[in-house]
């Protein structure tokens, strides 16, 4: 019997079409995953990877994916609140002050809510203390009242950490832990393991619900030339001070962003103006290119007489703030023209009377308003008011 050739061809064609459809369906049932480019010697191992390993990798990716960050839709105008005041009866008055004025934010100390213990390994771990539940409850209450929350993390000026782990502290060339003129010990920014405590506090605050993490004292001690003479830094690589602070902020920004918050950093007011940085490790470029918000402390009382031709800076807050923020804006423009993205400028304004300055004046509502108007003339709508005791009676009248 001679087979029907046409029928055979038709049957074979149908069989091939069916197989193609089956194979296509099998491929379509799995998502296409971009494979890494491997050296041929590693191909067989890669092809042998199981679906369980792929699932585990996807899970790890999900865990490290940055959380969604909410940017403020209006200018941020804040007051500073100590951790003690935040837990006191005075807090409700400050909340009312924010709600009854153009203020809309608070900068709150958070280091006090997180203790430190030295583990058996010798590493310092962050542990919540009795203040942590109170802070968590406060965050919920303030967010319900639509107040923008900034967590202030004191970074390298940390006598507590220095006492718990002395080898992390700045070491005096004469022996022992070095201390500044006020008797405070500092952490050595060159020791990366010393970064872990402030970074852990920052992450915990972000996960607690703070909108922004502000790093203060993110620098070396002032009077840099004297510090250099007296301190033996742990710096085997010979890295400059500005660079190590930049590296810290780079790591901090990545970790805090992943926890869902913005990042800001405080800098000396003079950092915004041309000239040496005083050996503290802060330059406008290295800070402004790593964080979301940069906050120069442009307190009029802190400038030397004659700066910008202002003979008595404390008596002329408007002139000082305008000049300082114009300098800051110029710094940003230069970096932008060089192709670098820069942080938003949000200055610290003076909300205290500098009785140690001669001559000086009492800083009340008029002096604060003058600074705010000066900032706006310089194109800056955001600001924060600093009073170390969190006393703002002048604004409540």
C-alpha positions in Angstrom: 0.0 0.0 0.0 1.4 3.4 -1.0 0.9 6.1 1.5 -0.9 9.3 0.6 1.9 11.8 0.2 -0.4 14.8 0.5 -2.0 13.4 3.7 1.5 12.7 5.2 2.7 16.2 4.5 -0.5 17.6 6.0 -0.2 15.4 9.1 3.5 16.3 9.6 2.7 20.0 9.2 -0.1 19.8 11.8 2.1 18.0 14.2 4.8 20.6 13.9 2.3 23.5 14.4 1.0 21.7 17.5 4.4 21.4 19.0 5.2 25.0 18.3 2.0 26.1 20.0 2.7 23.9 23.0 6.2 25.2 23.4 5.0 28.8 23.0 2.4 28.3 25.7 5.0 26.8 28.0 7.3 29.8 27.6 4.4 32.3 27.9 3.4 30.8 31.3 6.6 32.1 32.9 7.8 35.7 33.1 10.9 36.5 31.2 13.7 37.4 33.6 16.7 39.3 32.4 19.7 36.9 32.9 23.0 38.3 34.0 25.8 38.2 31.5 28.1 35.4 32.7 31.4 34.0 31.7 30.9 30.7 29.7 32.5 28.8 32.6 29.6 29.9 34.8 26.8 29.1 32.4 26.1 25.6 33.5 25.8 26.6 37.2 23.5 29.5 36.3 21.3 27.3 34.2 21.1 24.8 37.1 19.6 27.4 39.5 16.3 26.3 40.9 13.1 28.2 41.0 13.4 28.3 44.8 16.6 30.3 44.4 14.9 32.7 42.0 12.1 33.2 44.4 14.5 33.9 47.3 16.3 36.5 45.1 13.1 38.2 44.3 12.2 38.3 48.0 15.5 39.9 48.8 15.0 42.5 46.1 11.6 43.4 47.5 13.0 43.9 50.9 15.7 46.3 49.7 13.4 48.2 47.4 13.2 51.9 48.6 10.0 52.8 50.4 7.8 55.5 48.9 9.0 59.0 50.0 6.5 61.8 50.4 7.8 65.2 49.6 6.2 68.2 51.3 3.9 70.1 49.0 4.3 73.4 50.8 7.3 75.3 52.3 8.5 73.7 55.5 8.5 76.2 58.5 9.5 74.5 61.7 10.5 75.0 65.3 13.0 73.0 67.2 11.7 70.9 70.1 14.0 69.1 72.7 13.2 65.5 73.6 12.4 66.6 77.2 9.9 69.3 76.0 8.3 66.8 73.5 7.3 64.6 76.5 6.2 67.5 78.7 2.9 69.4 79.2 4.5 72.3 77.2 4.3 70.3 74.0 0.6 70.9 73.6 1.2 74.7 73.6 3.8 74.3 70.9 1.5 72.2 68.8 -1.1 75.0 69.2 1.5 77.5 68.2 2.2 75.6 65.0 -1.5 75.3 64.2 -2.2 79.0 64.8 0.7 80.5 62.8 2.3 79.9 59.4 4.4 77.2 61.1 3.7 73.6 59.9 6.6 71.5 61.2 8.7 70.4 64.2 12.3 69.3 64.5 12.4 66.8 67.4 15.4 65.3 69.1 15.3 61.5 68.8 18.6 60.2 70.1 17.2 60.0 73.7 14.5 57.5 72.6 17.1 54.9 71.6 19.7 53.5 74.0 22.9 51.7 73.2 24.3 48.5 74.4 27.5 46.7 73.7 26.9 43.2 72.4 29.1 40.2 73.1 30.8 40.8 69.8 31.9 44.2 70.9 29.5 46.0 68.5 27.2 48.7 69.7 23.5 47.9 69.2 20.5 50.3 69.3 17.8 49.4 71.7 14.5 51.3 72.4 14.3 52.7 75.9 11.4 53.9 78.0 11.1 57.1 76.0 10.6 55.2 72.7 6.9 54.3 73.2 6.1 57.9 74.1 7.9 59.1 71.0 6.0 56.7 68.9 2.7 57.8 70.3 3.7 61.5 69.8 4.5 60.8 66.2 1.1 59.3 65.6 -0.7 62.2 67.3 1.3 64.9 65.4 0.8 63.2 62.1 -2.9 63.1 62.7 -2.7 66.9 63.2 -0.9 67.2 59.8 2.4 68.4 61.3 5.5 67.7 59.2 8.0 65.8 61.4 11.7 66.0 61.3 13.9 63.8 63.5 17.1 65.4 64.6 19.9 62.9 64.9 23.1 64.2 66.7 25.8 62.3 64.8 29.4 62.6 65.8 29.3 64.6 69.0 28.3 61.6 71.2 29.9 61.3 74.6 27.6 58.4 75.5 28.8 56.3 72.6 32.4 57.3 73.3 32.1 56.1 76.9 30.5 52.8 75.9 33.0 52.1 73.2 36.1 54.3 73.8 38.0 53.0 70.8 35.4 54.6 68.5 36.1 58.0 70.0 38.6 60.6 68.8 41.9 59.7 70.4 44.3 62.3 71.9 47.9 62.1 70.8 48.8 62.4 74.5 46.7 59.3 75.2 43.1 58.6 76.1 39.9 60.0 74.7 40.1 63.5 73.3 37.6 66.1 74.5 36.6 69.5 73.3 36.8 72.7 75.3 33.3 71.9 76.8 34.5 68.5 78.0 32.6 66.5 75.4 34.0 63.5 73.6 33.4 63.0 69.9 33.2 59.9 67.7 35.8 59.5 65.0 34.1 59.9 61.7 36.9 57.9 60.1 35.8 54.8 61.9 32.9 53.4 59.7 31.7 51.1 62.5 31.0 54.2 64.5 28.5 55.2 61.8 26.2 52.3 62.7 24.6 53.9 65.8 23.4 57.2 64.2 22.4 55.3 61.0 20.3 52.8 63.1 18.7 55.7 65.0 17.9 57.4 61.7 16.3 54.3 60.2 14.3 53.6 63.3 12.9 57.2 63.3 12.1 56.9 59.6 10.2 53.7 60.2 8.4 55.2 63.2 6.9 57.7 60.8 9.1 60.8 60.7 9.0 62.5 57.3 12.6 63.6 57.4 15.8 62.7 59.2 18.1 65.7 60.0 21.8 64.9 60.7 23.3 67.5 63.1 26.9 67.6 64.2 27.7 65.7 61.0 31.2 67.1 61.1 34.5 67.1 63.0 34.9 69.4 66.0 35.5 73.1 65.3 38.9 74.8 65.6 40.1 72.2 63.1 43.8 73.2 63.2 44.0 72.8 67.0 42.1 69.5 66.7 44.5 68.3 64.1 47.4 69.0 66.4 45.9 67.2 69.4 44.0 64.2 67.8 45.3 61.0 66.3 42.6 60.1 63.7 42.0 56.5 62.5 42.7 57.3 58.9 44.9 54.7 57.3 43.7 55.6 53.8 44.6 59.3 54.2 41.1 60.5 53.3 40.3 64.2 53.6 37.7 65.3 56.2 35.3 66.6 53.6 35.4 63.3 51.7 34.7 61.1 54.8 31.7 63.3 55.7 30.4 63.0 52.1 30.8 59.2 52.3 28.8 59.1 55.5 26.0 61.2 54.1 25.9 59.1 50.9 25.4 55.9 52.9 23.0 57.7 55.2 20.9 59.0 52.4 20.6 55.5 50.8 19.5 53.9 54.0 17.1 56.6 55.1 15.5 56.8 51.7 15.0 53.0 51.8 13.2 53.5 55.1 10.9 56.0 53.5 12.1 59.5 54.7 14.0 62.5 53.3 17.5 63.4 54.5 18.8 66.8 55.6 22.0 68.0 57.1 22.9 71.0 59.2 26.0 73.0 58.3 27.7 76.1 59.8 26.5 79.3 58.2 29.9 80.2 56.9 29.9 77.0 54.9 27.5 78.8 52.5 30.0 81.6 51.9 33.4 81.5 50.0 36.4 80.8 52.2 37.9 78.0 54.2 35.7 75.6 56.1 37.6 75.7 59.4 38.7 72.1 59.1 35.4 70.6 60.2 34.8 68.5 57.2 31.9 70.4 55.8 31.9 72.0 52.3 28.9 73.1 50.5 29.5 70.8 47.5 30.1 67.6 49.5 27.0 68.1 51.6 24.6 69.7 49.2 25.1 67.0 46.5 24.3 64.1 48.9 21.2 65.2 50.8 17.7 66.4 50.0 17.8 69.5 52.2 20.8 71.5 53.4 20.4 73.7 56.5 22.9 76.5 57.0 22.8 77.9 60.5 22.6 81.6 59.6 22.3 83.0 63.1 23.2 86.7 62.9 24.9 86.5 66.4 27.4 84.0 65.1 29.0 86.2 62.4 32.0 88.3 62.9 31.6 92.1 62.8 32.3 93.4 59.3 31.1 90.3 57.4 29.5 91.6 54.2 30.2 95.1 55.6 27.7 94.6 58.4 29.4 96.1 61.5 27.1 94.7 64.2 25.5 91.5 62.8 23.3 90.7 65.8 21.7 94.1 65.4 21.0 93.7 61.7 19.5 90.2 61.3 17.8 91.0 58.0 21.0 92.0 56.3 22.9 89.0 57.6 20.3 86.5 56.5 19.9 88.0 53.1 23.6 87.9 52.4 24.1 84.4 53.8 21.3 82.9 51.7 22.4 84.7 48.6 25.8 83.1 49.0 24.1 79.7 49.5 22.0 80.2 46.3 25.2 81.1 44.4 26.9 77.9 45.6 23.9 75.8 44.4 23.9 77.6 41.0 27.6 76.9 40.4 27.0 73.2 41.2 24.0 73.1 38.9 25.9 74.7 36.1 28.5 71.9 36.5 25.8 69.3 36.1 25.3 68.4 39.7 21.9 68.2 41.5 21.8 70.1 44.7 19.8 70.1 48.0 17.0 72.5 48.8 18.1 75.3 51.0 16.2 75.5 54.4 18.1 77.7 56.9 18.1 77.7 60.6 17.1 81.2 61.8 17.9 82.7 65.2 15.1 82.3 67.8 17.2 83.2 70.9 18.9 86.1 72.5 22.7 86.0 72.3 23.5 87.6 75.6 27.2 86.8 75.3 27.5 89.0 72.2 28.3 92.7 72.5 26.4 94.6 71.4 23.3 92.4 71.1 19.5 92.8 71.2 16.6 90.8 72.5 15.2 88.5 69.8 11.5 88.6 69.8 8.7 88.4 67.2 10.0 91.5 65.3 13.6 90.1 64.9 12.2 86.7 63.8 9.9 88.3 61.2 12.8 90.4 59.9 14.8 87.2 59.3 11.9 85.4 57.6 11.4 88.4 55.3 15.1 88.5 54.5 15.0 84.8 53.6 12.2 85.4 51.2 14.0 88.3 49.6 16.8 85.8 48.9 14.3 83.4 47.4 14.0 81.0 50.3 10.5 80.2 51.6 11.5 77.4 54.0 13.0 78.0 57.4 13.5 76.6 60.9 13.7 78.5 64.2 16.3 77.5 66.7 15.9 78.0 70.5 17.9 75.5 72.5 15.3 75.5 75.3 12.4 75.3 72.8 10.9 78.6 74.2 9.0 80.6 71.6 6.9 82.9 73.8 7.7 85.8 71.5 5.7 84.0 68.8 2.8 83.3 71.1 2.0 87.0 71.8 
